[in-house]
């Protein structure tokens, strides 16, 4: 008699096989998950390093902007706007939990653009600094010139006061109160005062020849010399030799005044081409009968 196979034993073997397969699949899934997690952590660690590098670059750019802003240049306001934008960008990067490859490339591109803009603005700021330094040197030079001229004026005033107090005033004529009015000539021929260089077309130089009873009356040669900020004589009309028979000067205008031993008001109108005058300090020298007798300054804006 043949033995029959038990259905219970067959089902038990099948279950063991299924359980074995499930265990293998579970272990494979756990292994894959572990591997995938470990790889992700390594990639994220690299991305975090890149994020820190981006922040460091942005901090460096911000520090350079702060240094330029501290110099109080003409571009300070524009530099502040650029810096504030970079600060916002840095803070947005800092707040990110994770950085992926695509974000990193995008941020790197933006940083490169920021660096290019920063380089352009800092170069422009440096050029402005150099120009300002040049202007300061020029201002110092003008100030020194004005100081010298003021000392000259003070000296002449003291000499004139001293001569006025003397009984024997001699034969030398004196000039008092040299004044200059800068004017614009209208199409109607009328003159209107102006302080602008580009508008000035006429210089009105006025002064008074003091009374002198011992001086011979008659025609007196007067020469007015106007010197611009570049030390050039404007409206150059010729050269004269002074009374010392050595010195020569170029003059801007010549006047012949009929002097009768009394106070005489003299006015010299010197016309210049429109827009030929430049900004700065001008000097007006007055020579009477070959002698330097008066000086004043005026400024055009």
C-alpha positions, 0 to 999 in steps of 0.5 A, spaced: 500 500 500 502 506 497 503 512 502 500 519 500 503 526 501 500 530 507 497 536 504 499 540 511 507 538 510 506 541 503 503 548 505 508 548 511 514 548 506 511 553 501 510 558 507 517 557 509 520 559 502 515 565 502 518 567 509 525 566 506 523 571 500 520 576 504 526 576 509 531 577 503 527 583 500 526 586 507 534 586 508 535 588 501 530 594 502 534 596 509 541 595 505 538 600 499 535 605 504 542 605 508 546 606 502 541 611 500 541 615 506 549 615 507 550 617 500 545 623 501 548 625 507 555 625 504 552 630 498 549 634 503 555 635 507 559 637 501 553 642 499 553 645 506 561 646 505 559 650 499 554 654 502 559 656 507 563 658 502 558 662 498 557 666 505 564 667 506 564 670 499 558 674 500 561 677 507 568 679 504 564 683 498 560 686 504 566 688 508 569 691 502 563 695 501 563 698 508 570 700 507 569 704 501 562 707 504 566 709 510 571 714 506 564 718 505 565 719 497 560 721 492 558 714 491 557 713 498 549 712 497 550 708 491 555 703 495 550 703 500 544 700 496 549 695 493 551 693 499 544 692 502 542 688 496 548 683 498 546 683 505 539 681 503 542 675 499 547 673 504 541 672 509 537 668 504 542 663 503 544 663 510 536 661 512 536 655 507 536 648 510 539 645 504 543 647 498 542 642 492 547 642 486 542 647 481 542 652 487 549 652 488 550 654 481 545 659 480 548 662 487 555 662 484 553 665 478 549 671 482 556 672 486 560 673 480 555 678 477 556 681 484 563 681 484 563 684 477 558 690 479 563 691 485 569 692 481 566 697 477 563 701 482 570 701 487 574 703 481 569 709 479 570 710 487 577 710 486 577 715 480 573 720 484 578 719 490 584 721 486 580 727 483 578 729 490 585 729 492 587 733 486 582 738 487 584 739 494 591 740 492 588 745 487 584 749 493 590 749 497 594 752 491 589 757 490 588 759 498 596 760 498 595 765 492 589 768 496 593 769 502 599 772 499 595 777 495 591 779 501 598 780 505 600 784 499 593 788 499 594 789 507 601 791 506 599 796 500 593 799 505 598 800 511 603 804 506 597 808 504 595 810 511 602 811 512 603 816 507 596 819 508 598 821 515 605 824 512 605 832 511 610 831 506 606 827 501 611 827 495 609 827 488 607 820 488 600 819 486 596 814 490 590 810 488 584 808 493 578 803 493 580 799 487 573 795 486 571 790 480 564 788 478 563 782 473 557 784 468 554 781 462 552 785 456 545 784 454 543 785 447 540 792 448 547 794 451 545 794 458 550 791 463 547 787 468 552 784 474 553 777 474 558 772 478 558 766 473 564 765 469 560 763 463 556 769 463 561 775 464 563 779 458 565 785 461 569 787 467 568 794 470 574 796 474 573 802 478 578 806 483 580 813 485 586 817 484 587 821 491 588 828 491 595 831 491 597 838 491 604 837 489 603 833 483 604 836 476 597 836 473 595 833 466 594 827 462 596 821 466 597 814 463 594 808 467 594 801 466 590 795 468 592 788 468 587 782 470 590 776 471 586 769 471 587 763 475 592 760 471 596 766 472 595 769 465 593 776 463 586 776 460 585 781 454 592 782 453 593 789 450 601 790 450 607 791 454 609 796 458 616 798 462 615 800 469 618 806 472 624 802 474 626 801 467 627 794 468 620 790 470 615 789 464 608 787 464 602 785 460 596 789 461 589 788 459 587 796 458 590 803 458 586 809 460 589 816 459 586 820 465 586 828 465 588 829 473 587 836 476 590 835 483 584 833 486 580 826 487 579 823 480 574 817 479 576 812 474 573 807 471 575 802 466 571 797 462 574 791 459 570 787 454 571 779 454 569 774 449 562 770 452 564 764 456 572 765 455 572 766 463 573 760 467 571 759 475 576 761 480 580 767 483 582 773 479 587 779 481 586 786 478 593 790 478 593 798 477 599 801 475 599 809 474 605 812 471 609 806 471 608 805 478 604 799 481 599 803 486 593 798 487 590 791 487 584 787 488 581 780 487 574 777 485 572 770 484 567 767 479 563 761 480 
